[in-house]
Amino acid sequence: IFLLKNIQKIFYFVPLNYATCISDFYFNEINKYIIYTLLFCLLYANKNYAGILICALSIYYADFYRLIKDLIARPRPPVEFLAAGVHPHSTNSFPSGHSFLSAVVFGLIAYYGFKYANNNFKKWFIVVFCILFVLLVGLSRLILGVHYFTDVIGGYLLAGFVVSFAILIDSTVNNLK
């Protein structure tokens, strides 16, 4: 709770509508489908059919974080930490679903973007953009007061396992060719 209070104090100047916009960008259904379509088009253009399957399965099965939420059943931060205008959530707190899902999807975008971009500037731009976006999503969850710091870190670690497994499968399948 000490860390949550201090993060909120440090970032008091961030308008709440910005934090909400960043936090919910990926969870907007239209944005989600645009992101998926662009990722699948990139993989299709590079004839990486295994990558398409890997991404589809990673995104589809990414909801297993909810099982972990239910098993751990950690309550959310107290209502007094919620930013003004933010409604209390009815789900459990650990791990942060926003942090987890954004890290899975943008982790895959970073991996495949780096793999297929045709020059170093584009490769690193994609990777840096994805990392910054994922970090901003986690930070926004703290600013809004809907998660503890460890919830966000837990979401990132869980996503790291999913993305690492997807990369392992992709590299194994591509080495078989």
C-alpha positions as CSV (number, residue, x, y, z in Angstrom):
1,I,0.0,0.0,0.0
2,F,2.9,2.3,0.7
3,L,4.3,1.9,-2.8
4,L,0.8,2.5,-4.3
5,K,0.4,5.7,-2.4
6,N,3.8,7.0,-3.5
7,I,3.3,6.1,-7.1
8,Q,0.0,8.0,-7.1
9,K,1.7,11.0,-5.4
10,I,4.5,11.0,-7.9
11,F,2.2,10.9,-10.9
12,Y,-0.5,13.3,-9.5
13,F,-0.1,15.5,-12.6
14,V,-1.2,12.9,-15.1
15,P,-4.8,13.6,-16.1
16,L,-7.0,10.7,-15.2
17,N,-8.6,10.6,-18.7
18,Y,-5.1,9.9,-20.1
19,A,-4.4,7.1,-17.6
20,T,-7.8,5.6,-18.4
21,C,-7.3,5.9,-22.2
22,I,-3.9,4.2,-22.0
23,S,-5.2,1.6,-19.7
24,D,-8.2,0.7,-21.8
25,F,-6.7,1.2,-25.3
26,Y,-6.1,-2.5,-25.9
27,F,-9.4,-3.5,-24.3
28,N,-11.5,-1.6,-26.8
29,E,-12.9,-4.3,-29.1
30,I,-12.2,-2.3,-32.3
31,N,-8.6,-1.6,-31.3
32,K,-8.1,-5.2,-30.4
33,Y,-9.2,-6.5,-33.8
34,I,-7.2,-3.9,-35.6
35,I,-4.1,-4.9,-33.7
36,Y,-4.7,-8.6,-34.3
37,T,-5.4,-8.1,-38.0
38,L,-2.2,-6.1,-38.5
39,L,-0.1,-8.7,-36.6
40,F,-1.7,-11.6,-38.7
41,C,-1.1,-9.6,-42.0
42,L,2.6,-9.2,-41.0
43,L,2.9,-12.9,-40.4
44,Y,1.0,-13.8,-43.6
45,A,3.1,-11.5,-45.7
46,N,6.2,-13.2,-44.5
47,K,4.6,-16.7,-45.0
48,N,5.0,-17.5,-41.3
49,Y,1.9,-19.7,-41.0
50,A,3.2,-21.2,-37.7
51,G,3.5,-17.7,-36.3
52,I,-0.1,-17.1,-37.2
53,L,-1.2,-20.2,-35.3
54,I,1.1,-19.4,-32.4
55,C,-0.3,-15.8,-32.1
56,A,-3.9,-17.0,-32.4
57,L,-3.4,-19.6,-29.7
58,S,-1.4,-17.2,-27.5
59,I,-4.1,-14.6,-27.7
60,Y,-7.0,-17.1,-27.4
61,Y,-5.5,-18.9,-24.4
62,A,-4.3,-15.7,-22.8
63,D,-7.4,-15.5,-20.7
64,F,-6.0,-18.3,-18.5
65,Y,-4.8,-15.4,-16.2
66,R,-8.4,-15.3,-15.0
67,L,-8.0,-18.8,-13.6
68,I,-4.9,-17.6,-11.6
69,K,-6.9,-14.6,-10.4
70,D,-9.6,-16.9,-9.1
71,L,-7.1,-19.3,-7.5
72,I,-5.1,-16.5,-5.7
73,A,-8.2,-14.5,-4.9
74,R,-6.3,-11.4,-3.8
75,P,-8.7,-8.5,-3.2
76,R,-8.2,-5.2,-4.9
77,P,-6.7,-2.1,-3.2
78,P,-9.0,-0.4,-0.8
79,V,-11.6,2.0,-2.4
80,E,-9.9,5.1,-0.9
81,F,-7.0,4.5,-3.3
82,L,-9.2,4.7,-6.4
83,A,-8.7,7.8,-8.5
84,A,-11.7,10.1,-8.6
85,G,-14.3,8.8,-11.0
86,V,-13.0,5.3,-11.2
87,H,-15.5,2.6,-10.2
88,P,-14.5,-0.3,-8.0
89,H,-13.8,-3.6,-9.9
90,S,-15.6,-6.7,-8.9
91,T,-12.8,-9.1,-10.0
92,N,-9.8,-10.1,-8.0
93,S,-6.5,-8.2,-8.2
94,F,-3.6,-10.6,-8.9
95,P,-2.4,-10.7,-11.6
96,S,-3.3,-7.5,-13.5
97,G,-5.2,-8.6,-16.6
98,H,-4.5,-5.3,-18.5
99,S,-0.7,-5.6,-17.8
100,F,-0.7,-9.3,-18.8
101,L,-2.7,-9.1,-22.0
102,S,-0.9,-5.9,-23.2
103,A,2.4,-7.6,-22.6
104,V,1.4,-10.8,-24.4
105,V,0.1,-9.0,-27.5
106,F,2.7,-6.2,-27.7
107,G,5.4,-8.7,-26.8
108,L,4.5,-10.8,-29.8
109,I,4.3,-7.6,-32.0
110,A,7.8,-6.6,-30.8
111,Y,9.2,-10.1,-31.5
112,Y,7.7,-10.4,-35.0
113,G,8.3,-6.7,-35.8
114,F,11.9,-7.1,-34.9
115,K,12.1,-10.3,-36.9
116,Y,10.6,-9.0,-40.1
117,A,11.4,-5.2,-40.2
118,N,13.8,-4.5,-43.0
119,N,16.1,-2.1,-41.2
120,N,17.5,-1.5,-37.8
121,F,15.7,1.7,-37.1
122,K,12.3,0.1,-37.8
123,K,13.2,-2.9,-35.7
124,W,14.2,-0.9,-32.6
125,F,11.4,1.6,-33.1
126,I,8.8,-1.2,-32.9
127,V,10.5,-2.8,-29.9
128,V,10.9,0.4,-27.9
129,F,7.3,1.5,-28.8
130,C,5.9,-1.9,-27.6
131,I,7.9,-1.8,-24.4
132,L,6.9,1.8,-23.6
133,F,3.2,1.1,-24.3
134,V,3.2,-2.0,-22.0
135,L,5.0,-0.1,-19.2
136,L,2.5,2.8,-19.6
137,V,-0.5,0.3,-19.3
138,G,1.0,-1.0,-16.0
139,L,1.7,2.5,-14.7
140,S,-1.8,3.6,-15.6
141,R,-3.3,0.7,-13.5
142,L,-1.3,2.0,-10.5
143,I,-2.2,5.6,-11.1
144,L,-5.9,4.7,-11.2
145,G,-5.5,2.8,-8.0
146,V,-7.1,-0.5,-9.2
147,H,-4.0,-2.7,-8.7
148,Y,-1.0,-3.1,-6.4
149,F,2.5,-2.9,-7.8
150,T,2.9,-6.7,-7.4
151,D,-0.2,-7.3,-9.5
152,V,1.3,-5.4,-12.4
153,I,4.7,-7.2,-12.0
154,G,2.8,-10.6,-11.8
155,G,1.0,-9.8,-15.0
156,Y,4.3,-9.0,-16.7
157,L,6.0,-12.1,-15.5
158,L,3.1,-14.3,-16.5
159,A,3.1,-12.7,-20.0
160,G,6.9,-13.2,-20.2
161,F,6.3,-17.0,-19.8
162,V,3.6,-17.0,-22.5
163,V,5.6,-14.9,-25.0
164,S,8.8,-16.9,-24.3
165,F,7.0,-20.1,-25.0
166,A,5.5,-18.7,-28.2
167,I,9.0,-17.6,-29.3
168,L,10.4,-21.0,-28.5
169,I,7.8,-22.7,-30.6
170,D,8.2,-20.3,-33.4
171,S,12.0,-20.7,-33.6
172,T,11.7,-24.5,-33.3
173,V,9.2,-24.7,-36.1
174,N,11.2,-22.3,-38.3
175,N,14.4,-24.3,-37.7
176,L,12.7,-27.4,-38.9
177,K,12.1,-25.9,-42.3
